[in-house]
Each structure stands twice: as C-alpha cells, then as structure tokens.
Amino acid sequence: MALGRAGEPEPDWRRAVSVTEEPDLAAELRERLERPDAERGVGVTDLLALRRAYWRLAAPPPPIPPDRQERMRVGRLLHRRLAGLLARDGALEVRVRRDGLIGRIDVLTERPIELKTASLAVAAEALLDERPEYVAQLAMYCALLDRTEGEIVVLGVRDETVEQIRVARVAVRDPTAVRASMRREAARLRIGWKSRDPGALPRCPWYGRGCEFRVSGTCDCSGNEPDEALVGLSEIARVEEDPEDATKLREGLAALPAPREAPPIERFRELLYPRRAFFERTRPPPAGPPWTSPLDAPPTAFAQWMAAIESGPVGTVTRLPTRTEELEEEVAAFRGDPFLARTSRARWPPRASELLERFPQYGLDLGFRCVATGRTSGRVLLLLEQPDRPEDRVHVFRLDVSPATVFARIWRDRAARWTRALREGDPARLLPCPTWMQEGCPYRPECGCSPVADRSHR
C-alpha cells in the first residue's frame, strides 16, 4: 500500500470517484473516427514557412541552442500569465480542424487573439513590414473561424521583464479567400512530403535568422529560392493600434503576483509515476531506436483519435487555466472539463464499474487535473486499438470527483516527497512504478524498485 505522511496510508481516492459511461458522445466520436481526413493535416504555423514544415517531418529534430531554449522558456512563462488574464473573457488554446487545416488559437473571445513575445513590441503600423508572419498567422485563424477581425498582443521583453505591451486590431476582407489560399499552400507542402523533395517550396520568410534546420545543415537552401508573400496578407484590410486594451493588459500583469522561479513539478507524470520520472529528469535518457521519417508511415491510432476529438465544433477542445504555479504542464479540456485521450491494446472494453480497477492511472490522473483547475469532473476518451468486436472500439467515461480534497492531499504528499528527492538526489522515498511500467524499464537496474501489485493495463 502507498504510504503518505509519517507512514500513513494514502487515502483511497477510488471512493471519491464515480464513473458513468456516455454512449451518445461515444457514438458521435466513433462517427468522426470512421470518416478521417483523407490527407495529412497541415498546421497554420506550417504554412508560415513551408520549407521548415517539410523538414520538421522529414528529418530528426536538430538541437536547440541553450540561449534559444532560455528565450523559449521565458516566452512560455509570460504567454501563460498573459493568457490567464485573457481567459476571463474567452477560451484558451482553442483547437480547430477544418479542410485538412489545423489551428491552435491562443485565446478566443468574440475574435481570435494571438500572443507574441519579442525583444521589442512592434507598433501596429510596422507589423506588416517588420513582423508579417504575425499578421499572416492571425489572418489564417480568422479564416478557419470565418471571422473578419482578430487581435495581436505583442510583449516587449527584456530579462524576463515585460517592458512594453502593444495591441493591434487586424481586419480581414475575405476569410474565404484566405482559406482557399491555405488549401493551395497545404497541397504544395503535401506534394513535397510525398515526393520527398522540398525543391519547389519557397524561401522561408526568416531566411538567415538562425533557422535550426539550416544551422544544422539539414536544409540546404541557398536564399535564391522564390520569395513569396505569406498566406493571407493580400486580404488584410487594416492594422490599427488599440492602446486601451494594451493599458488594461499592462495593469493586469502588474497586479499578478511574482511568478515562481521554476515549477518543482513539470508534469502530472511526476505525481503519477514519481520514481520513473525522477530518473527521466535527473539522468540522461537511454538511447532510443534510430530516428525514422514518418513521411510514409500511416497515422498512428492516437493521431487518428486526436483528429476525431478535435474535429468537433469550435471550442470543443481548449485549455483550462490552472489555480497553481506549482505545475508547469497545461490541462486540456473537452467540452469544458479536463480530459484524457487514451488508446489501449486491451481486447475488451472496461465497464464503468471496473474502469478504476483496470486503469487506475486514469482516475488518479484526472483527479489531479481536477484539483489543478478547480473542476469536479472530467472525461476519459478511450480508443481500443484491436477490440474483439469493432463496435467496442470507442468509449467515453465521465468521472465525477467528490471530495476533491482527497486528491489534493495525495498531491501535497507526493509533491513534498518529489521536491525532497530532487533536492537530495535520492528517489528512495518515492513510490515505485506499477508493474506494467517496471517491465522493460531502462532505469530498473539503477532504481532497484520492488514489484508492486498494481497490474493495470496501458
């Protein structure tokens, strides 16, 4: 039995969870799954630089220099803080799939809002000349939503401090025309992937500004490739400064408490499987199999499942703001509640009454996500990859949590043990992993964990 404070057993969280199936929702997702997109999905950010998008799929990821990693870390931190302010009026990270095109919109109110961090907050009248990719990206989000107006928020950042905030309102004449251009450019990229030849793709708009694929020698572009206008720019009607919104955001950020230097818990995985996570975080990862290009590989079952989940009405899949800065990982929501999308190799589906016995990790994971977001319910969207009966492939389980304090107590205890283990470099007091994770674990000789009785399925 897992132990809590002073050797006391952890509370039996299963008693705080009730599980019901949602067959109507499962049928809706099953229908989407049975009519998948015929073509590989192309993201809005892919359309900003087709050559870079080609290499992101055709070559192994190149190393990212430490200075850029640090800029990315600061950008993510500020992005989350600003998004949390804007979440009061809209939804965060709204996923949209349409016509084989994929977008993830930072904030969606009555208009899409794109958040950017830079060393200098560019004025609205200079965006088209100095940061046209910002405007193009927003125009494509407007096109996916059939909206004619969006907003760009740019933070001017120095040494993790926001020195400037500028807000620009962008008007789009014809979202339908933008979407047609997006489809054409996506087709060009798919042809490049299919032929394994990026030669016909245009030069990236940021050529010569430190592209990781060119720095690593993966992309052999010379700068003589065709230089083409970004998708959507021809349909921009106007870009105007919005100083009133900028002032509100500046005041809102100033009122927030100072952020933690570094969240001690990066992922929910560190609460679920702390012993394994300790070694993953503190030891170099073991060498994996050689990288292989996914260009010719069919989409995985999980990729198909996520495509079906995200293909619903706008706002179906979003991100929830969290109530704690102790955790870095974000919480995705399906229809407003935390959710887990999972695939399993189990041959027969679990009944609602046995879900927590067969897959206890699902209940514990969702319980933690409910604590992090202040919710009292969540969903497990489960796809069986090879069920005995085809009609058993898709299942949706709703988990209601009461009281959530049970999970909060487990969180506090495990977080304290985790922080101490990292500080002392000793995982001895961390919980061992379930049996299915111990089998074949590359860290097992060093870890020395003892077998446990939990034989839950993946």
C-alpha positions, 0 to 999 in steps of 0.5 A: 500500500502507498504510504503518505505522511509519517507512514500513513496510508494514502487515502483511497481516492477510488471512493471519491470517484464515480464513473458513468459511461456516455454512449451518445458522445461515444457514438458521435466520436466513433462517427468522426473516427470512421470518416478521417481526413483523407490527407495529412493535416497541415498546421497554420504555423506550417504554412508560415514557412513551408520549407521548415514544415517539410523538414520538421517531418522529414528529418530528426529534430536538430538541437536547440541552442541553450540561449534559444531554449532560455528565450523559449522558456521565458516566452512560455512563462509570460504567454501563460500569465498573459493568457490567464488574464485573457481567459476571463473573457474567452477560451484558451488554446482553442483547437480547430480542424477544418479542410485538412487545416489545423489551428491552435488559437491562443485565446478566443473571445468574440475574435481570435487573439494571438500572443507574441513575445519579442525583444521589442513590441512592434507598433501596429503600423510596422507589423506588416513590414517588420513582423508579417508572419504575425499578421499572416498567422492571425489572418489564417485563424480568422479564416478557419473561424470565418471571422473578419477581425482578430487581435495581436498582443505583442510583449516587449521583453527584456530579462524576463521583464515585460517592458512594453505591451502593444495591441493591434486590431487586424481586419480581414476582407475575405476569410474565404479567400484566405482559406482557399489560399491555405488549401493551395499552400497545404497541397504544395507542402503535401506534394513535397512530403510525398515526393520527398523533395522540398525543391519547389517550396519557397524561401522561408520568410526568416531566411538567415535568422538562425533557422535550426534546420539550416544551422544544422545543415539539414536544409540546404537552401541557398536564399535564391529560392522564390520569395513569396508573400505569406498566406493571407496578407493580400486580404488584410484590410487594416492594422490599427493600434488599440492602446486601451486594451494594451493599458488594461493588459499592462495593469493586469500583469502588474497586479499578478503576483511574482511568478515562481522561479521554476515549477518543482513539478513539470508534469502530472507524470511526476505525481503519477509515476514519481520514481520513473520520472525522477530518473527521466529528469535527473539522468540522461535518457537511454538511447532510443531506436534510430530516428525514422521519417514518418513521411510514409508511415500511416497515422498512428491510432492516437493521431487518428483519435486526436483528429476525431476529438478535435474535429468537433465544433469550435471550442470543443477542445481548449485549455483550462487555466490552472489555480497553481504555479506549482505545475508547469504542464497545461490541462486540456479540456473537452467540452469544458472539463479536463480530459484524457485521450487514451488508446489501449491494446486491451481486447475488451472494453472496461465497464464503468464499474471496473474502469478504476480497477483496470486503469487506475492511472486514469482516475488518479490522473484526472483527479489531479487535473481536477484539483489543478483547475478547480473542476469536479469532473472530467472525461476519459476518451478511450480508443481500443486499438484491436477490440474483439468486436469493432463496435467496442472500439470507442468509449467515453467515461465521465468521472465525477470527483467528490471530495476533491480534497482527497486528491489534493492531499495525495498531491501535497504528499507526493509533491513534498516527497518529489521536491525532497528527492530532487533536492537530495538526489535520492528517489528512495522515498518515492513510490515505485512504478506499477508493474506494467511500467517496471517491465522493460524499464531502462532505469530498473537496474539503477532504481532497484524498485520492488514489484508492486501489485498494481497490474493495470493495463496501458 
